[in-house]
């Protein structure tokens, strides 16, 4: 019985018996459940010992049947502890085949996870009542425990068969083709013609890193991406860890209304400014965006929020501003390890929730001293894991000669890399496409890495 609850822990004894019996009936049955179960998954101590023996036999590539398992338990001195030969024989007599063993194994795994959640909750309550316990330690232990349970749950994924993967891939390709024929980007639109051409838009499962030095305009670009995605009908979850959501809206309002950003910020508006502002509010207020501006948020909280909103149909893309302000899941002695763990969780969110995740990041100071101030992947700050885990790395920068705004596609797992210019209005925080003829004339050398879409000049990105 569980203390203070008066209830029996979640369990499925008969299912455990059926699984153990099936494992001893068919020689290949263990490989079906090895990624789902471990000895601790079983509720009965006797069953834990039997499964542990089966696991060890499988690791040594020895046969698994009634006689071999019985002898192995006898050699360990555990045969009587599990009920003797009669009990082992009973297990095999209660099941006809291993046909449903995977389904039964998942039931056992689910019961184990439920018991683990109860244990974690009980430990949390006990520690919280203890005035001698440090609150940071309590929270840190809770995060670790939850992370372990999540990891165990994910480890039960048995993968997909080749035929299934082929079928799903073709369905996705056909869907992308239909979208392109309709004149749209196959992914969530970025708002920039050349970026959509290079990437296909923001694609599901992709982790996108937007990295630049302070003051370049990362947040403004992130807001641009949020508005464009929302206007295309996608639910945006925007995490601002440096600015209040109301301050971010002021920036958006400036671009939408055409009223100077500093006038909106400082309250120096003229009477005539209110007409475009009110019109802008009307256009913006119904956009599907959820704003979070909690300081000290952890990647685990972002992961939980995303999963919850996805179930409700309220999250198609996540934008995080910015990586350096996300509180690490666990305090490490080395900052690089904290950042690596955080960025890895963001990649997990993109994969598990099947959405794009955009994370803002800073660059090292070395880029300031480089000729032309053109950034490169090695400038990513704090951890090499950012470059490694990201599917797409964008590096906006200002050209030293004319202060023009350039976005560098530094890494792109699914497409082209290269640089392209955009129009940037700093007073209104507005970003727009550069006219094709100007883009072609001004930066032919910068764009040499991005290939044209086709023979028709109008199809080319520059």
C-alpha positions as CSV (number, residue, x, y, z in Angstrom):
1,X,0.0,0.0,0.0
2,X,1.2,3.6,-0.7
3,X,1.5,5.7,2.4
4,X,-1.2,8.3,3.0
5,X,-3.1,7.3,-0.1
6,X,-4.8,4.0,1.0
7,X,-4.7,2.7,-2.6
8,X,-2.9,-0.2,-4.3
9,X,-0.2,1.0,-6.8
10,X,-1.1,0.7,-10.5
11,X,-0.3,-2.8,-11.6
12,X,-1.2,-5.6,-14.1
13,X,-0.1,-8.9,-12.5
14,X,-1.9,-11.1,-15.0
15,X,-0.4,-9.2,-17.9
16,X,3.1,-9.6,-16.4
17,X,2.5,-13.3,-16.1
18,X,1.4,-13.4,-19.8
19,X,4.5,-11.6,-21.0
20,X,6.9,-13.7,-19.0
21,X,5.2,-16.9,-20.3
22,X,5.3,-15.6,-23.9
23,X,9.0,-14.8,-23.5
24,X,9.7,-18.4,-22.7
25,X,7.5,-19.8,-25.5
26,X,9.0,-18.0,-28.5
27,X,12.7,-17.5,-28.9
28,X,12.5,-14.1,-30.6
29,X,9.9,-12.6,-28.4
30,X,12.4,-10.8,-26.1
31,X,13.6,-8.6,-29.0
32,X,10.1,-7.3,-29.4
33,X,10.0,-6.0,-25.8
34,X,13.6,-5.2,-24.9
35,X,13.2,-1.5,-25.7
36,X,9.9,-1.3,-23.7
37,X,10.6,-3.2,-20.5
38,X,13.3,-3.5,-17.9
39,X,13.3,-5.5,-14.6
40,X,12.0,-2.6,-12.6
41,X,9.0,-2.3,-14.9
42,X,7.4,-5.4,-13.2
43,X,5.4,-4.9,-10.0
44,X,6.0,-8.3,-8.4
45,X,9.5,-8.9,-7.1
46,X,9.3,-12.5,-8.4
47,X,8.6,-11.2,-11.9
48,X,11.5,-8.8,-11.7
49,X,13.9,-11.6,-11.0
50,X,12.5,-13.8,-13.8
51,X,12.7,-11.0,-16.3
52,X,16.3,-10.2,-15.2
53,X,17.4,-13.7,-15.9
54,X,15.7,-13.6,-19.3
55,X,17.4,-10.3,-20.1
56,X,20.9,-11.7,-19.1
57,X,20.3,-14.9,-21.2
58,X,19.4,-12.7,-24.2
59,X,22.5,-10.5,-23.8
60,X,24.6,-13.7,-23.9
61,X,22.7,-14.9,-26.9
62,X,21.6,-18.1,-25.1
63,X,18.2,-19.8,-25.8
64,X,15.3,-18.7,-23.7
65,X,12.8,-21.4,-22.7
66,X,11.2,-23.0,-19.7
67,X,14.1,-25.3,-18.9
68,X,16.9,-22.8,-19.5
69,X,15.2,-20.1,-17.4
70,X,14.5,-22.5,-14.6
71,X,18.1,-23.7,-14.5
72,X,19.4,-20.1,-14.5
73,X,17.3,-19.2,-11.6
74,X,18.5,-22.3,-9.8
75,X,22.1,-21.4,-10.4
76,X,21.5,-18.0,-8.9
77,X,19.8,-19.5,-5.9
78,X,16.6,-17.6,-6.7
79,X,14.4,-20.5,-7.9
80,X,12.6,-21.0,-4.6
81,X,12.2,-17.2,-4.2
82,X,10.1,-17.0,-7.3
83,X,7.9,-19.9,-6.5
84,X,9.9,-22.9,-7.7
85,X,9.6,-24.9,-11.0
86,X,5.8,-25.2,-10.6
87,X,5.3,-21.4,-10.8
88,X,7.6,-21.1,-13.9
89,X,5.6,-23.9,-15.6
90,X,2.3,-22.1,-14.7
91,X,3.5,-19.0,-16.5
92,X,3.9,-20.8,-19.8
93,X,0.7,-22.7,-19.5
94,X,-1.4,-19.5,-19.2
95,X,-0.4,-18.2,-22.7
96,X,-0.8,-19.8,-26.1
97,X,1.5,-17.5,-28.1
98,X,3.5,-14.2,-28.1
99,X,1.2,-12.6,-30.7
100,X,0.1,-9.8,-28.4
101,X,3.3,-9.4,-26.4
102,X,4.2,-5.9,-27.5
103,X,0.7,-4.6,-26.6
104,X,1.0,-6.3,-23.2
105,X,4.5,-5.0,-22.7
106,X,3.3,-1.4,-23.2
107,X,0.6,-2.0,-20.5
108,X,3.3,-3.0,-18.0
109,X,5.4,0.0,-19.0
110,X,2.5,2.3,-18.5
111,X,1.8,0.9,-15.0
112,X,5.4,1.3,-14.1
113,X,5.4,5.0,-15.3
114,X,2.3,5.6,-13.2
115,X,4.0,4.1,-10.1
116,X,7.1,6.3,-10.8
117,X,4.9,9.4,-11.0
118,X,3.4,8.5,-7.6
119,X,6.8,7.9,-6.1
120,X,8.1,11.2,-7.4
121,X,5.0,13.0,-6.0
122,X,5.4,11.3,-2.6
123,X,9.1,12.2,-2.4
124,X,8.3,15.8,-3.4
125,X,5.6,16.1,-0.7
126,X,8.0,14.6,1.9
127,X,10.9,16.9,1.0
128,X,8.6,20.0,0.8
129,X,7.5,19.4,4.4
130,X,11.1,19.3,5.6
131,X,12.3,22.8,6.5
132,X,15.9,21.6,6.3
133,X,15.7,20.8,2.6
134,X,17.0,23.4,0.2
135,X,14.3,24.5,-2.2
136,X,16.7,24.6,-5.2
137,X,17.7,21.0,-4.4
138,X,14.0,20.0,-4.2
139,X,13.3,21.5,-7.6
140,X,16.5,20.2,-9.2
141,X,15.7,16.7,-8.0
142,X,12.1,17.0,-9.3
143,X,13.4,18.0,-12.8
144,X,15.8,15.1,-12.9
145,X,13.2,12.6,-11.9
146,X,10.7,13.9,-14.4
147,X,13.3,13.9,-17.1
148,X,14.1,10.2,-16.4
149,X,10.5,9.2,-16.6
150,X,10.1,11.1,-19.9
151,X,13.2,9.3,-21.2
152,X,11.9,5.9,-20.2
153,X,8.6,6.7,-21.9
154,X,10.3,7.8,-25.1
155,X,12.6,4.7,-25.1
156,X,9.6,2.5,-25.7
157,X,9.4,3.7,-29.3
158,X,9.9,0.6,-31.5
159,X,10.6,2.5,-34.7
160,X,8.9,2.3,-38.0
161,X,9.0,-0.4,-40.8
162,X,10.5,0.5,-44.2
163,X,7.2,0.3,-46.0
164,X,5.5,2.6,-43.4
165,X,8.3,5.1,-43.7
166,X,8.2,5.1,-47.5
167,X,4.4,5.5,-47.5
168,X,4.5,8.5,-45.1
169,X,7.4,10.1,-46.9
170,X,5.5,10.0,-50.3
171,X,2.4,11.4,-48.6
172,X,4.5,14.4,-47.3
173,X,6.2,14.9,-50.7
174,X,2.8,14.9,-52.5
175,X,1.5,17.4,-50.0
176,X,4.5,19.7,-50.5
177,X,4.0,19.5,-54.3
178,X,0.4,20.5,-54.0
179,X,1.3,23.4,-51.7
180,X,4.0,24.7,-54.1
181,X,1.6,24.4,-57.1
182,X,-0.8,26.7,-55.1
183,X,2.0,29.3,-54.9
184,X,2.8,28.8,-51.3
185,X,5.8,27.6,-49.3
186,X,5.7,24.0,-48.2
187,X,6.6,25.0,-44.7
188,X,5.4,27.9,-42.5
189,X,6.2,31.1,-44.5
190,X,9.1,33.2,-43.3
191,X,8.0,36.4,-44.9
192,X,11.2,36.5,-47.1
193,X,11.1,35.3,-50.6
194,X,14.8,34.2,-50.7
195,X,14.6,32.5,-47.3
196,X,11.6,30.6,-48.3
197,X,13.4,29.6,-51.5
198,X,16.4,28.4,-49.6
199,X,14.6,26.5,-46.9
200,X,11.1,25.8,-48.0
201,X,9.8,27.8,-45.1
202,X,9.9,26.7,-41.5
203,X,9.6,22.9,-41.6
204,X,8.3,20.5,-39.0
205,X,10.9,18.8,-36.7
206,X,13.5,21.5,-37.5
207,X,15.4,23.4,-34.9
208,X,16.3,26.9,-36.2
209,X,18.9,29.0,-34.5
210,X,18.8,32.8,-35.2
211,X,22.2,34.1,-34.0
212,X,23.7,37.6,-34.1
213,X,25.5,40.2,-32.0
214,X,23.4,42.4,-29.7
215,X,21.8,45.3,-31.4
216,X,21.6,43.7,-34.9
217,X,17.9,43.1,-34.7
218,X,17.3,39.5,-33.6
219,X,14.2,40.2,-31.6
220,X,12.7,42.3,-34.4
221,X,13.3,39.5,-36.9
222,X,11.8,37.0,-34.5
223,X,8.6,39.2,-34.2
224,X,8.5,39.5,-38.0
225,X,8.6,35.7,-38.2
226,X,5.9,35.3,-35.6
227,X,3.5,37.7,-37.3
228,X,4.1,36.2,-40.8
229,X,3.5,32.7,-39.4
230,X,0.3,33.8,-37.5
231,X,-1.1,35.5,-40.6
232,X,-0.7,32.3,-42.5
233,X,-3.0,30.6,-39.9
234,X,-0.4,29.1,-37.7
235,X,-0.5,29.2,-33.9
236,X,2.7,30.8,-32.5
237,X,4.0,30.3,-29.0
238,X,6.5,33.1,-28.4
239,X,8.8,33.1,-25.3
240,X,10.3,36.4,-24.4
241,X,12.8,36.2,-21.6
242,X,14.2,39.7,-21.8
243,X,11.2,41.9,-22.6
244,X,7.6,42.2,-21.4
245,X,5.0,41.0,-23.9
246,X,3.4,44.4,-23.9
247,X,6.7,46.0,-24.9
248,X,7.0,43.5,-27.8
249,X,3.6,44.4,-28.9
250,X,4.7,48.1,-29.1
251,X,7.4,47.1,-31.5
252,X,4.9,45.1,-33.6
253,X,2.4,48.0,-33.5
254,X,5.0,50.4,-34.9
255,X,5.6,48.2,-37.9
256,X,1.9,47.6,-38.5
257,X,0.8,51.2,-38.1
258,X,3.8,53.0,-39.6
259,X,4.1,55.2,-36.5
260,X,7.6,55.8,-35.2
261,X,8.7,53.2,-32.7
262,X,10.2,55.8,-30.3
263,X,7.0,57.8,-30.3
264,X,5.0,54.8,-29.3
265,X,7.6,53.9,-26.7
266,X,7.8,57.4,-25.2
267,X,4.2,58.4,-25.4
268,X,4.9,61.3,-27.7
269,X,2.1,60.5,-30.1
270,X,0.2,63.1,-32.2
271,X,-3.6,63.0,-32.5
272,X,-3.3,61.9,-36.1
273,X,-1.2,58.8,-35.0
274,X,-4.2,57.2,-33.3
275,X,-6.1,56.4,-36.5
276,X,-3.3,54.1,-37.9
277,X,-2.7,52.7,-34.5
278,X,-6.3,51.8,-33.9
279,X,-6.4,50.2,-37.4
280,X,-3.3,48.3,-36.6
281,X,-4.7,47.0,-33.3
282,X,-7.8,45.8,-35.2
283,X,-5.6,43.8,-37.6
284,X,-3.4,42.3,-34.9
285,X,-5.7,41.5,-32.0
286,X,-7.1,38.3,-33.5
287,X,-3.8,36.8,-34.6
288,X,-3.2,33.3,-33.1
289,X,-0.2,34.1,-30.9
290,X,0.4,33.0,-27.2
291,X,3.0,35.2,-25.4
292,X,5.1,34.0,-22.5
293,X,7.4,36.5,-20.7
294,X,8.3,34.6,-17.5
295,X,11.8,35.2,-16.3
296,X,13.8,32.1,-15.4
297,X,11.7,29.6,-17.4
298,X,13.3,26.2,-17.9
299,X,13.4,24.1,-21.1
300,X,11.3,21.5,-19.2
301,X,8.6,24.1,-18.7
302,X,8.7,25.1,-22.4
303,X,8.5,21.4,-23.3
304,X,5.5,20.9,-21.0
305,X,3.7,24.1,-22.3
306,X,4.3,23.0,-25.9
307,X,3.0,19.5,-25.4
308,X,-0.1,20.8,-23.6
309,X,-0.8,23.5,-26.3
310,X,-0.2,21.0,-29.1
311,X,-2.9,18.7,-27.7
312,X,-5.3,21.7,-27.7
313,X,-4.3,22.7,-31.3
314,X,-2.8,25.9,-30.1
315,X,0.9,25.5,-31.1
316,X,2.3,25.2,-34.6
317,X,5.6,26.9,-34.1
318,X,7.7,27.9,-31.0
319,X,10.0,31.0,-30.9
320,X,12.3,31.5,-27.9
321,X,14.0,34.8,-27.3
322,X,16.6,33.9,-26.2
323,X,18.8,30.8,-25.4
324,X,21.1,32.6,-23.0
325,X,18.2,33.6,-20.7
326,X,16.7,30.1,-20.4
327,X,17.3,28.7,-17.0
328,X,19.2,25.4,-17.2
329,X,17.4,22.2,-16.2
330,X,20.2,21.3,-13.8
331,X,23.0,23.5,-12.6
332,X,26.4,22.4,-14.0
333,X,29.9,23.5,-13.3
334,X,30.5,24.1,-17.0
335,X,28.2,26.5,-18.8
336,X,28.7,24.7,-22.1
337,X,27.1,21.6,-20.7
338,X,24.0,23.6,-19.6
339,X,23.6,25.1,-23.0
340,X,24.1,21.7,-24.7
341,X,21.4,20.2,-22.5
342,X,19.0,23.1,-23.2
343,X,19.5,23.0,-27.0
344,X,19.0,19.3,-27.0
345,X,15.7,19.6,-25.3
346,X,14.6,22.2,-27.8
347,X,15.5,19.7,-30.6
348,X,13.4,17.1,-28.8
349,X,10.5,19.4,-28.7
350,X,10.7,19.9,-32.5
351,X,11.0,16.2,-33.1
352,X,8.4,14.9,-30.7
353,X,5.8,17.6,-31.3
354,X,6.5,17.7,-35.1
355,X,6.8,21.5,-35.2
356,X,9.6,24.0,-36.0
357,X,11.3,25.6,-33.1
358,X,13.2,28.9,-33.5
359,X,15.7,29.8,-30.8
360,X,17.6,33.1,-30.7
361,X,21.2,33.1,-29.7
362,X,24.2,35.4,-29.4
363,X,27.6,35.4,-31.2
364,X,31.0,35.8,-29.7
365,X,32.7,39.2,-29.7
366,X,35.4,38.0,-32.2
367,X,33.0,38.7,-35.0
368,X,33.3,42.5,-34.2
369,X,37.0,42.5,-35.1
370,X,36.6,40.5,-38.3
371,X,36.8,42.3,-41.6
372,X,33.3,43.1,-42.8
373,X,31.9,41.7,-39.5
374,X,30.6,38.7,-41.4
375,X,29.7,35.9,-38.9
376,X,30.5,32.2,-39.3
377,X,29.4,29.1,-37.5
378,X,32.4,29.1,-35.2
379,X,31.1,32.4,-33.7
380,X,28.2,30.7,-32.0
381,X,28.5,31.4,-28.3
382,X,28.8,29.1,-25.3
383,X,28.5,25.6,-26.9
384,X,29.3,23.6,-30.0
385,X,26.1,21.7,-29.5
386,X,24.2,24.7,-31.0
387,X,25.8,24.2,-34.3
388,X,25.6,20.4,-34.0
389,X,21.9,20.1,-33.1
390,X,20.5,22.9,-35.2
391,X,19.0,22.0,-38.6
392,X,19.1,25.6,-39.8
393,X,21.4,28.5,-38.6
394,X,20.6,32.0,-39.7
395,X,23.0,34.8,-38.9
396,X,21.7,38.4,-39.6
397,X,24.4,41.1,-39.8
398,X,25.0,44.6,-41.0
399,X,27.3,45.2,-44.0
400,X,30.1,47.5,-42.8
401,X,30.3,49.4,-46.1
402,X,26.7,50.6,-46.4
403,X,25.0,49.2,-43.2
404,X,22.7,47.1,-45.4
405,X,20.9,44.2,-43.6
406,X,22.0,40.7,-44.7
407,X,20.8,37.3,-43.5
408,X,23.3,34.6,-43.8
409,X,22.1,31.0,-44.1
410,X,25.1,29.4,-42.5
411,X,23.7,25.9,-42.1
412,X,20.8,24.2,-43.8
413,X,20.3,20.5,-43.5
414,X,17.5,20.4,-46.0
415,X,18.6,23.0,-48.6
416,X,20.8,25.7,-49.8
417,X,23.2,28.0,-47.9
418,X,24.2,31.6,-48.8
419,X,23.5,35.2,-48.0
420,X,20.8,37.6,-49.1
421,X,19.9,41.2,-48.5
422,X,16.6,42.4,-47.1
423,X,15.1,45.9,-46.5
424,X,15.1,47.0,-42.9
425,X,13.4,50.0,-41.4
426,X,14.9,50.5,-38.0
427,X,12.5,53.2,-36.9
428,X,9.5,51.0,-37.5
429,X,11.2,47.6,-37.0
430,X,9.9,46.5,-40.4
431,X,11.6,44.0,-42.7
432,X,10.7,43.4,-46.3
433,X,12.0,41.6,-49.4
434,X,14.7,43.3,-51.5
435,X,13.6,44.0,-55.1
436,X,15.0,41.2,-57.3
437,X,16.8,43.5,-59.7
438,X,18.6,45.3,-56.8
439,X,19.5,42.1,-55.1
440,X,20.9,40.7,-58.3
441,X,22.9,43.8,-59.1
442,X,24.3,44.5,-55.6
443,X,25.3,41.2,-54.2
444,X,26.1,38.6,-56.9
445,X,29.2,37.4,-55.1
446,X,27.4,37.1,-51.7
447,X,24.7,34.8,-53.2
448,X,26.9,32.5,-55.3
449,X,26.2,29.5,-52.9
450,X,22.4,29.6,-53.5
451,X,21.4,27.9,-56.8
452,X,18.5,29.2,-59.0
453,X,15.2,27.4,-58.9
454,X,14.9,27.0,-62.6
455,X,15.7,28.3,-66.1
456,X,13.0,31.0,-66.0
457,X,14.7,34.2,-64.6
458,X,11.5,35.0,-62.7
459,X,11.8,31.7,-60.7
460,X,15.3,32.6,-59.5
461,X,15.6,34.0,-55.9
462,X,17.9,36.9,-56.9
